[in-house]
Amino acid sequence: MEIMEAIKERYSLRSFSQKEIEPEKLQKILEAGRLAPTAANQQRTRAIVVTDPKLRKGMAEACSNQKFVGEAPAILVLCADDERIMRCGQSARGIDCAIALSFMCLEAAALGIEGCWIGSFDPEQVRKLLSIPEGYVIPAVYPLGYPKEDDGVRREKKPMEEFFVSNRF
Ligand SMILES: Cc1cc2nc3c(=O)[nH]c(=O)nc-3n(C[C@H](O)[C@H](O)[C@H](O)COP(=O)(O)O)c2cc1C
């Protein structure tokens, strides 16, 4: 699938089929994250794949009780150590994790697997549940799996003229 096709295909899925993700497809998704760029090529990002039913239930609770999180057959948790704020004022690890997860979302979408980026979670609850060491930041959670059904509808995006300006703001 062309990259632009995967970009157009991807959407936030909150209703998962119980079909497991095939190990070879999960490997492809993880490979997309592994190959993502990182600030100064420091590669501090780690992706935890949560499949254990008890842990998935705990993850749903840690994600502001968003029940669908625990209903996905797998949950990706992106974390990274050695946090540093770049000269631009942004978190290098937050951005590293966001790029890795974006690459993974797109590879997943190309394979017919969708998910939902989760920002509403308690990182300390997630840390405790998954034994993530102190010093690691936890920027993103992504439950993923096959759709129960896909009606093909995609959320509307703002038009290009509201996104893009030439030269000056
Ligand atoms: C950083 C970030 C955090 C998000 N957090 C949540 C969340 O906690 N719960 C949720 O249901 N959706 C969450 N979303 C999904 C957005 O609501 C969704 O991406 C948006 O409505 C656009 O829809 P689309 O992904 O189908 O294009 C999050 C998305 C992003 C990028």
The ligand as a Gaussian input file, in Angstrom:
#p B3LYP/6-31G(d) Opt

LIG

0 1
 C       -2.437000      13.050000      21.228000
 C       -3.795000      12.412000      21.074000
 C       -4.507000      12.035000      22.209000
 C       -5.748000      11.404000      22.090000
 N       -6.397000      10.943000      23.214000
 C       -7.557000      10.257000      23.083000
 C       -8.170000       9.647000      24.230000
 O       -7.677000       9.683000      25.349000
 N       -9.345000       9.001000      24.016000
 C       -9.926000       8.871000      22.779000
 O      -10.988000       8.244000      22.681000
 N       -9.350000       9.422000      21.676000
 C       -8.168000      10.078000      21.800000
 N       -7.550000      10.585000      20.682000
 C       -8.141000      10.352000      19.337000
 C       -8.688000      11.659000      18.709000
 O       -9.906000      11.970000      19.319000
 C       -8.831000      11.414000      17.190000
 O       -7.553000      11.226000      16.637000
 C       -9.501000      12.610000      16.508000
 O      -10.852000      12.698000      16.905000
 C       -9.435000      12.522000      15.000000
 O      -10.037000      11.328000      14.538000
 P       -9.237000      10.313000      13.614000
 O       -8.082000       9.770000      14.422000
 O      -10.240000       9.239000      13.272000
 O       -8.735000      11.056000      12.405000
 C       -6.308000      11.198000      20.799000
 C       -5.572000      11.581000      19.665000
 C       -4.341000      12.153000      19.792000
 C       -3.560000      12.490000      18.543000

